[in-house]
Amino acid sequence: MATIPSGILGHFIGKAGNVSGYMRNGKNFLRSRPRKSRKPASPARLAQQQKIKVCGEFTRAFTGTGFFNITFPAYGHTGSGYNRATSALLNLAITGAYPDTALSYAQVLVSKGQLPPAQDATATNDAEGNIYFNWTDNSGDGTAKKNDRAIMVAYSPETKQAVFAFSDAERKDEMAILGTGSIKGAVQTWLGFLSADETHAANSVYTGELVLSKI
């Protein structure tokens, strides 16, 4: 069922016959509804579907938070931060061949932009599950500034959960702490930076796998 919230000449949202209407980034679009094909999917299509599924399992942990809209600035491009993050995963982080496609966590980006990335970034954890991110202050390297804020991410491949924070810690501080809540076991970690006005981000740096064994 379709609705026209602004009258007969307004936006068309929903399904009517072979046409569907939807909103994206404040704009109204119409498209023909796809027909189901009786042909079996080709090997190339199956491989692409598997890649998208693998990426979706990771990005779904951030759904509804608006995280990628901040960590993947548009820089004049259209679409959502979620789409930009998915594109980065597809282009940079997919490893293996169908049906054994997986993510190479060392190549995953949780932020992407024009700021210089963290230098000498590391991550360690304590018995309470806190993750300590450390780095070397490289303020003045290109556009890197002392007040760039740390972006911290921990992701559990087992539970498909992510914990993240836009820290009050700045580039000049050389340390930030991420609490991981109830997540236990192996987690993958990343550190990025965000400008004070949130218009620029840095490519995140992979800081390795940690095992959270909480007391």
Beta strands, then each sheet from edge to edge (+ up, - down):
strand 1: 2-3
strand 2: 13-16
strand 3: 19-24
strand 4: 27-32
strand 5: 94-95
strand 6: 102-103
strand 7: 119-125
strand 8: 131-136
strand 9: 149-156
strand 10: 161-170
strand 11: 175-178
strand 12: 185-194
strand 13: 205-212
sheet 1: 1+ 2- 3+ 4-
sheet 2: 5+ 6-
sheet 3: 7+ 8- 11+
sheet 4: 10+ 9- 12+ 13-
end
